Amino acid sequence: MIIVHGLIPIRPDCREQALDMARRMAEATQAEPGCITYDFYVGLSDPNSLLLFQEWESMEALMAHFQTQHMEDFLRELPHVVAGEITTRRYAVQSVDDESEEPHDLPPVIH
C-alpha cells in the first residue's frame, strides 16, 4: 500500500474555487482502479489549508493516477488558488494492522 499526504495552502479569496476543485478531483480519483482512499480535508487551525490524504493499492496505481485527465486539469488550475508552498510525503506501507481484526490495548490517537 502507498500512502500520500499533502498540505495545500490556499488563497482566502479563492477558497470556494479550491474546495470545488478538491471535490471534483476526489470524486474522479475515487473511481480509479487501485484507489483505496482519496480525499481532502480543511485544516482546523487554518481553514485556508487543505490536507490531502490518499491510499493506493500499489505504486503502479498511483503512477497511473498522474496520467489521468482530471489530474492534468487539477494541476493546471491549482496555481491560481495556491497561497504558498505545497508539501507532500509518500509512504510505502509493508503491512496493515486493521483494528477491527485484532483488538489491542492502545487508546485511539486524537490530536
C-alpha positions as CSV (number, residue, x, y, z in Angstrom):
1,M,0.0,0.0,0.0
2,I,1.2,3.5,-0.8
3,I,0.0,6.5,1.4
4,V,0.4,10.0,0.2
5,H,-0.5,13.1,2.2
6,G,-0.1,16.7,1.3
7,L,-0.7,20.2,2.6
8,I,-2.0,22.8,0.2
9,P,-2.2,26.4,1.4
10,I,-5.0,28.2,-0.5
11,R,-5.7,31.9,-1.1
12,P,-8.6,33.1,1.1
13,D,-10.2,34.9,-1.9
14,C,-10.1,31.6,-3.9
15,R,-11.3,29.3,-1.1
16,E,-14.6,28.3,-2.7
17,Q,-12.9,27.6,-6.1
18,A,-10.3,25.5,-4.3
19,L,-12.9,23.5,-2.5
20,D,-14.8,22.9,-5.7
21,M,-11.6,21.7,-7.4
22,A,-10.9,19.4,-4.5
23,R,-14.4,17.9,-4.6
24,R,-14.2,17.2,-8.4
25,M,-10.7,15.8,-8.0
26,A,-11.7,13.5,-5.1
27,E,-14.8,12.2,-6.9
28,A,-12.9,11.4,-10.1
29,T,-9.9,9.8,-8.4
30,Q,-12.0,7.6,-6.1
31,A,-13.3,5.9,-9.3
32,E,-9.8,4.9,-10.4
33,P,-8.5,1.3,-10.3
34,G,-6.3,0.9,-7.3
35,C,-7.5,3.9,-5.3
36,I,-8.4,2.9,-1.8
37,T,-8.9,6.4,-0.3
38,Y,-8.6,9.9,-1.8
39,D,-10.0,12.9,-0.1
40,F,-9.3,16.5,1.0
41,Y,-9.9,17.9,4.5
42,V,-10.0,21.5,5.7
43,G,-7.4,22.4,8.4
44,L,-8.9,23.1,11.8
45,S,-6.2,25.6,12.8
46,D,-6.2,27.2,9.3
47,P,-9.4,26.9,7.2
48,N,-7.3,28.1,4.2
49,S,-5.3,25.0,4.1
50,L,-6.3,21.7,2.6
51,L,-4.9,18.4,3.7
52,L,-4.9,15.7,1.0
53,F,-4.9,12.1,2.1
54,Q,-4.5,9.2,-0.4
55,E,-4.2,5.4,-0.1
56,W,-3.3,3.3,-3.2
57,E,-3.1,-0.4,-3.7
58,S,0.3,-0.1,-5.5
59,M,2.8,2.3,-6.8
60,E,1.6,1.4,-10.3
61,A,-1.9,2.6,-9.5
62,L,-0.5,5.9,-8.1
63,M,1.6,6.4,-11.2
64,A,-1.4,5.8,-13.4
65,H,-3.3,8.4,-11.4
66,F,-0.7,11.0,-12.5
67,Q,-1.6,10.3,-16.2
68,T,-5.3,11.0,-15.9
69,Q,-7.1,13.9,-17.5
70,H,-8.6,15.0,-14.1
71,M,-5.1,15.2,-12.7
72,E,-3.9,17.3,-15.6
73,D,-6.9,19.6,-15.2
74,F,-6.3,19.9,-11.4
75,L,-2.6,20.7,-11.8
76,R,-3.4,23.3,-14.5
77,E,-5.9,25.1,-12.2
78,L,-4.0,24.7,-8.9
79,P,-1.5,27.6,-9.3
80,H,-4.4,30.0,-9.4
81,V,-5.6,29.1,-5.9
82,V,-2.4,28.3,-4.1
83,A,-1.1,30.7,-1.4
84,G,2.3,29.2,-0.7
85,E,4.4,26.1,-0.9
86,I,2.7,22.7,-1.3
87,T,4.2,19.9,0.7
88,T,3.7,16.2,0.1
89,R,5.0,13.0,1.6
90,R,4.7,9.5,0.3
91,Y,5.0,6.3,2.4
92,A,5.3,2.7,1.3
93,V,3.4,0.5,3.9
94,Q,4.7,-3.0,4.3
95,S,1.8,-4.3,6.4
96,V,-1.5,-3.0,7.7
97,D,-2.8,-3.6,11.2
98,D,-6.6,-3.5,10.9
99,E,-8.0,-2.7,14.3
100,S,-11.3,-4.5,13.6
101,E,-9.4,-7.8,13.2
102,E,-7.2,-7.7,16.2
103,P,-8.1,-5.7,19.3
104,H,-5.3,-4.1,21.3
105,D,-4.9,-2.1,24.5
106,L,-3.8,1.2,22.9
107,P,-6.2,4.2,23.1
108,P,-7.1,6.0,19.9
109,V,-4.8,8.8,18.9
110,I,-6.5,12.2,19.0
111,H,-4.6,15.4,18.4
